[in-house]
Amino acid sequence: MLHVDHVFFSYDKTPVLEDIDLKVPKGEHVSVIGESGCGKSTLLKIIYGLLHVDKGNVYWDDTQILGPNYNLVPGEPYMKYLSQDFDLMPFTKVEENVSQFLSVFEPERLKKRTQELLEMIELTDFAKVKIKHLSGGQQQRVALARVLAERPQVLLLDEPFSHIDNFRKNSLRRNLFGYLKEKEVTVITATHDHHDMLPFADTVVVLKDGKIIAKDTPKNLFEHPKDLYIAGLFGEANKIPINIVKTYADTKRRIIVYAHEFRVSQKSGLEVEVLRSFYQGGHYMIEGIYEGQSIYFNHHTALEPHMKVFLNISIETINQRLNLLPDG
Ligand SMILES: Nc1ncnc2c1ncn2[C@@H]1O[C@H](COP(=O)(O)OP(=O)(O)OP(=O)(O)O)[C@@H](O)[C@H]1O
């Protein structure tokens, strides 16, 4: 098990991480999400031993992971870290980068493993190409293969698909996370993108201003977001007083409603003036105004600006949200 034990950290005087306590069982996939600057990369660097913490400890089973004040060369043999700058060797070939950390004394094993990884990242045809001739996305894939080469027990991935086009991203995510699950690798992925974690993470940790504000399964977090910050990580969301949509509800509670959960209806207490429509492919996202506040909802067609529409929410959505949301 990986244990981040009540860690506090600051680069200068301002705290960047405060009282981070996280236990990750062997083989579990954890996604760390949160807005830019909330401390995701810093947390991964601490786990890898690149930064010296102010307070707290990090353990892998019974071994303490020591920071740079104790380890001249950071990093542990069982752990790999894929940072946002890929740290590849620009003038050498793809295959040489992938096999960089493999033993040259076992040439057959090195060759087989390199081929296997090139297949996973779908760059077999580029084996002999120099890194400097690759696109940013291709370089990121090589960097990914390189950290996998030595079969780490713990893998720390910082925005692993940020440079990769959507065309490849989906198959790469499936290949990679499927492979890591099968090999029982413990994985911590820092990401902004809910597509990286909804289908793949066992647990999602939400960071805000350097603190863990939620930790749950992706499904629970998505279905019961406890505030707009968490809901906003999954898409456009609104906070609505429940009694305006269901007049019989004698409550002033407000619930979170995702844009896709609204339906335009004949009549409801929620009358919205349309501001503009944004084409999203399969639907439009409409920005409207209710009592001076923006409200976002999906609709199958664009709507004329200044048009008035009524919005409704299914009773199932209301019940789902009311079960868990505190007042306010
Ligand atoms: N080397 C550094 N020196 C000083 N402050 C830093 C340094 N690196 C990061 N910070 C600050 O620490 C905070 C957390 O940064 P961090 O990179 O961990 O956030 P993040 O959540 O990974 O952001 P992003 O999603 O944009 O990569 C930010 O306020 C950032 O400005």
PDBQT file of the ligand as one rigid body, heavy atoms in Angstrom, charges set to zero:
ROOT
HETATM    1  N1  LIG A 401       8.719  25.340  -8.343  1.00  0.00    +0.000 N 
HETATM    2  C1  LIG A 401       7.758  26.082  -7.783  1.00  0.00    +0.000 A 
HETATM    3  N2  LIG A 401       8.064  27.156  -7.015  1.00  0.00    +0.000 NA
HETATM    4  C2  LIG A 401       7.116  27.911  -6.440  1.00  0.00    +0.000 A 
HETATM    5  N3  LIG A 401       5.790  27.664  -6.562  1.00  0.00    +0.000 NA
HETATM    6  C3  LIG A 401       5.412  26.619  -7.317  1.00  0.00    +0.000 A 
HETATM    7  C4  LIG A 401       6.381  25.780  -7.980  1.00  0.00    +0.000 A 
HETATM    8  N4  LIG A 401       5.712  24.809  -8.649  1.00  0.00    +0.000 NA
HETATM    9  C5  LIG A 401       4.394  25.032  -8.440  1.00  0.00    +0.000 A 
HETATM   10  N5  LIG A 401       4.217  26.116  -7.645  1.00  0.00    +0.000 N 
HETATM   11  C6  LIG A 401       2.914  26.642  -7.166  1.00  0.00    +0.000 C 
HETATM   12  O1  LIG A 401       2.308  25.628  -6.387  1.00  0.00    +0.000 OA
HETATM   13  C7  LIG A 401       0.906  25.563  -6.635  1.00  0.00    +0.000 C 
HETATM   14  C8  LIG A 401       0.525  24.161  -7.081  1.00  0.00    +0.000 C 
HETATM   15  O2  LIG A 401       1.136  23.887  -8.335  1.00  0.00    +0.000 OA
HETATM   16  P1  LIG A 401       0.984  22.494  -9.074  1.00  0.00    +0.000 P 
HETATM   17  O3  LIG A 401       1.853  22.519 -10.291  1.00  0.00    +0.000 OA
HETATM   18  O4  LIG A 401       1.207  21.395  -8.095  1.00  0.00    +0.000 OA
HETATM   19  O5  LIG A 401      -0.566  22.532  -9.474  1.00  0.00    +0.000 OA
HETATM   20  P2  LIG A 401      -1.385  21.602 -10.478  1.00  0.00    +0.000 P 
HETATM   21  O6  LIG A 401      -2.673  21.307  -9.808  1.00  0.00    +0.000 OA
HETATM   22  O7  LIG A 401      -0.558  20.432 -10.900  1.00  0.00    +0.000 OA
HETATM   23  O8  LIG A 401      -1.603  22.578 -11.712  1.00  0.00    +0.000 OA
HETATM   24  P3  LIG A 401      -1.718  22.222 -13.266  1.00  0.00    +0.000 P 
HETATM   25  O9  LIG A 401      -2.979  21.426 -13.402  1.00  0.00    +0.000 OA
HETATM   26  O10 LIG A 401      -1.817  23.580 -13.905  1.00  0.00    +0.000 OA
HETATM   27  O11 LIG A 401      -0.492  21.461 -13.671  1.00  0.00    +0.000 OA
HETATM   28  C9  LIG A 401       0.611  26.645  -7.668  1.00  0.00    +0.000 C 
HETATM   29  O12 LIG A 401       0.159  27.783  -6.998  1.00  0.00    +0.000 OA
HETATM   30  C10 LIG A 401       1.951  26.899  -8.307  1.00  0.00    +0.000 C 
HETATM   31  O13 LIG A 401       2.043  28.216  -8.761  1.00  0.00    +0.000 OA
ENDROOT
TORSDOF 0
